[in-house]
Amino acid sequence: MKIEEISGSIGRTVYDEYGREVGVLVSVSADAEGNVEYIEVKVEDLSLEKVAGDRIKVADGRITVIPEWKYQAIKVIDSLDRSYKRKRAVEEMAAKGDIPGEVLKELERKLTDQIKRLKMKAKEVEAEIKKRIEKIDVQNMHVARAMAILQMTYFSGEVGERQFEQGISHLRKLKDAFTKEKEEAKQVLDKLSKTLELASGTGIQAKEAPKKPEAPRSQGVQEAFTVKVVDG
């Protein structure tokens, strides 16, 4: 297939053999002879995904799905922060001595075990966010190559202006979405790291030990001094 045969379809929907929408054609790569090597498709209806109700937001009739990595991070951050605050509350209660020690020890033990499990989960989520950021970097490079090829074929006269504008518009939107997701992923990752530090106790600075006051000098004892006798 020659590039001229498909370049006019840039910006149009791509289907599979069963009539399902695969995505939108955004770029075409061809060799020096004009033979199509591959096409770039912005994937849309590739598969069926079950989305948990907690990951859905509805505003002004628009349904928005929270990314899985962000959803898991928000849950573990909230649980860790809540469990840490409860543990500190139990420690303060123990200092006051109003509640029997056996009761407080049981509460503290449960909270300690819970925090330990949550810290393990947080480490897993942290790793997933880092993997997602790496994938975004790879996809951004993919988009950059597709934009470069589209511009090259447009400037060479192999792709029309209307098709170029449609294709580059889809690619720019995809690039903007990746950029926004990466920025948010880094922010959530930083918040998760700080929450982990706090739950581990590394974020709390130890109080300085009070300085011992110096012993007061006796008022009735005079300091010794040296007398020098000078011959007259």
HELIX and SHEET records of a PDB file:
HELIX    1   1 ILE A    3  ILE A    6  1                                   4    
HELIX    2   2 SER A    7  SER A    9  5                                   3    
HELIX    3   3 GLY A   53  ARG A   55  5                                   3    
HELIX    4   4 GLU A   68  LYS A   96  1                                  29    
HELIX    5   5 GLY A  101  PHE A  155  1                                  55    
HELIX    6   6 GLU A  161  SER A  200  1                                  40    
SHEET    1   A 3 THR A  13  TYR A  15  0                                        
SHEET    2   A 3 GLU A  21  ALA A  30 -1                                        
SHEET    3   A 3 VAL A  36  VAL A  43 -1                                        
SHEET    1   B 2 ILE A  56  ALA A  59  0                                        
SHEET    2   B 2 ARG A  62  VAL A  65 -1                                        
END                                                                             
